[in-house]
Amino acid sequence: MNDRTILLAQASKKGLSDFRPLVILKDAITTEDIAPLSAEETGEKSPIGKYLLENKLPKSCLDSPDHAQENDHLLVRKTFSNSQLDNLMAPETKGGYTQYFGDAHVAVPDVPIESLNQAQATFIYDAAFAYQQSGRKLLVIAGENYGEGPSSLRAARGTALLGVSCIIAKSFNEKHRSQLIKQGILPLTFQKPDDYQKVARMHSCTFSFSDFPKPTESMQEIRLEASCGFTCAVSLQFKTISERDNYLSKVPLPYLRGCFLEE
C-alpha cells in the first residue's frame, strides 16, 4: 500500500463520519412536502418571509415554479417549508422547523417549539445554513416511498442546496431517487424496515458509515453506526454502474471517490 492509498483511506474514513440529521420524516413524504410549489401564508420571521422583504419581492412569486427553479435563494428557503411537514425533530409542530445541535446562534422560530437534548429549536433553513458554515455533513431520515410527486428535480435540487449529502429511507420513489443521484445526494435504504423506527428516535445522535462497496458493485450493504451505540445495515441504492458514475460526477464530497474508485 503506497502513501497516496493510505492518505485516501484516512480521508475516506474521516469523511464518512459525523453526519447530523437535518430532518427525520415519516412515510409517504411527497415532493410537495419537500419543495412546495404553491404560496402559503409566510411569516415575516421565516426564512422565506425575510428573503421576500429584503429583496422587495411579492408573495405571488412563490406561486411560480419557474421563478423558484431559477432562483436558488428562494428554492433553498422553500425546501422542507411546507406548513404540513411533520418533522419528528420538532414534536407537536408542523412546518419547516427542526432542532439545531451546534454552537452558532440561529433564528428563534415563530411558533413555540420544545427544545430537545439541549438543542436550539429553529427553522430548517437556518439550521442547515449554520451547519454548512461549520462544515457539518447532513443527512435526512425518511420512511416509505420518499419523494412521490411531479416535482422530483426541484425537490432534489432544493435538498442539495440545503447541504444534505445523503438520505436514508425505507424506500424511494424511483424518479426522485434518480434525481437525488444527479444532484450528488447518496440514496440508501434500511435493510430491515424496523431499524427506521429505532433510528427515527435518535434526534441528537450523529451517524457514520463503514464497509463501502467495491468499485465493481452497484448495490451493497453498508454499516450505519450511530454515536449513541446503535448499528444497522443500509443498502446503497445505485441500480447501475452508470448511476454510480453519474453520482461521482456531481458529488460535492471528494472523499467519497476513494470509497468507490480503484487506484
N, C-alpha and C positions, 0 to 999 in steps of 0.2 A: 504494500500500500504506500503510494507516494504522498508527499506533503500536501499536495493540492487535494487529493482524495480525503485525507484526514481533516483538513480545514472545511471542506464541503460537507462532510458528515457532521462536524461540530456545528456548523451554521444551520444545517437542516434540523438537527435536534433542538437547538435553541429556538428556531423559528416556528416550530410546531408545538410550542408550549404556551401556556398562559393566555388562552383565548377567553374573553369575557362575554357572557350572554348580553346582548342588547335588548332582545325581547324573547319571551317564551310564550308560544301561541298554542291554541287548541286545534282541533280538526277543522277541515274544510275552510281554510283561510283563502279567500279569493284575491284576484288581482285588484279588485275594487277595495278590499280591506288594506292591501299593501300600498297601492298608489291610486287613491280615489280620483275619478275623472270630474265629478260634479262639485260645484262650490257648496260649502256648508257655512253655517254661522261661524265666523272666525274672530276670536277674541283678540284684542289689541296686544295682549301679553304673550300670545302664542307665537312660535317662530314664523308662521305664515303671516299673521297679523302685523308683526314687527316689520317684516320684509315689505309688505304692501305699503305700510305707512312711510317707511324710509325712502321708498322708490316712487311714491305717489302713484301707485297702481290701483285701479278699481278692483273690487272683489269679482267683477264679472270675468276677469282674465283667468280665474280659477276654473271656469267652465270650458276653457278651450284646451283640448288635449294637444293641439299643435303648439300652442304657446308654452305649455308645460314641458313638452319634449324639447323645444328649442331653448328653454331657459332652465339650465341645470340648477340655478339658485332656487327657483321656485319648486322644481320637481323634488329636490332633496328634502325640502321642508314639508312637502305634501306626503312623502313616503311614510307609511305607518302613522298617518294622522287621522284616519277615518274615525268619526265620532263613535262608531260602534265597535271599534277594535277592542278585543278582550285580551290584554296582555297580563299574564299571570304574575308578572313582576310588579304590577300596580293593582293590588287586590281591591275589589269592590268599586272599581272605577273603569269606565270605558273611555277610549280615546287614545291620543298619541302620547302616553305617559310611560315612564319606566323608573327604575332605580339606578342611580349613578354611584358606583363604588370607586371613587377616586379622590384626589386632593384638590382639584380645581373648584372654583366657585361656579355653580350653574344656576340657571334661572329657576325661581320658585314657580311651581305650577299654578295655574289659575283656578284650580279646584283643590280642596283638601285631600291629600293622599298620605296614608301612613307610610313612614319610612321603615324599611326593613333592614335588619342587621347593620345598623349604623350607616346606612347609605343615605344619599340625598334623593328624595323624590323630585323628578323634573320631567321636562319634555324629552321625548325620544331623540329629536334632532339635537338638542343641547347636550345630552349625554354623549351622543355619537361624536359631535364636534370636539368635546372635551377629551374623549378617548383618542381621537385622531391626533390631537395636539400633543398628547403624551406618548404616541406611538403604540398604543394598545391595540391588539388584534381583536376583532369582534366576530361573533357568530350569532345565528338565530336558531332557536329550537322550535320545532313545529310538529303538528300531528299528521293526520292522513290527508292525502290529496291536496298538498300545499300548492297554491298558485293556479287554481282553476279560474278561467275567465279570459276575456278577449285582449287584455292589455298586458300581455306577458313581457314584451320588450320594455315598456315604461316601468313596470314593477321591478324587473331585474335591474334596469339601469339606476333607478332610484335607490335600490338596496345597495348597489355597488358604490354610489355616491356617498352613502352614509358610512362607508368604510367596512362593510360586512365582508369577510373573507370566505366564510363557509356557512352552509345551512344544513342542519341535521334534522330530518323529518321522518315520520313513519313511512310516508310515501309522497311522491311528487306528481303533479300534473306534468305529462310528458313535454308539452310545448314549453312550459315555464322552466322545467329542468334544463332543456336545451338552451334557452335564453340566458339562464344563470351561468352556464358554462361559457357562453360567448362573452359574458361580462367579467369573466375571471373569478367567478364565485364557485367554490367547490361544493357539489351536492352529495350528501351522504344520507344513508337511511339506517335506522336501528335494525339490527338483525333479529332482535327479539322485541316486538312491539311493546311488551310490558316494561322494557327499560325506559321507554319515553316517560312513563308515569313517575319513575324514580328521578330521572334527570330533570323533569319539569319542576320539581320542588327545590332544586339546587340553585336558588337565585344568587347566592353570594359566592358560589364556587367559581374557580377558573378551570379550564379544560385543556388537555394536551392530547396529542395524537402520537402513536407509535406503530411500528410494523407496516410501513407503507409498502404497496405492491412493487413487484419487479417491473422494469420498463416495458416488458413484453405483455403485461397483463392489463386489461382494461377495467376489470372488476375484481375486487379483492377485499378480504376482511382487514380492518384497521382497528386498533385498540383505542378506545376513548377513555381517558383517565381524568377523573375529577380530583381537584385539590382536597376535597373532603374525604377521599379514600375510595370512592366507588369507581369501578371499571366495567366496561361492557364492550361488545363488538358492534362496529358500524361498517357499512359497506359503501365503498366508493362507487358513485353512480355515473361512471363513464361507460356507455354502452358499446363504444367502438374506440379503436386506436385514434381514429380521426377526431373524435370528440376530445380525447386527451390532448392531442396536438393543438386543437383549437383553443383549449383552455390555456395551455402553456404559452400560446402566442399573446394572450391577454392578461395573464396572471400578474398582479401587482406585487407579488411576494417572491422575489428571486430565489430564495432558499428552497422553494418547493421544486424547482427544476432538478435539484440534486436528489430528490426523492424518486423522480420518475425517469430521468435520463441517464443512460450509460455514459461512462467516461470515454 
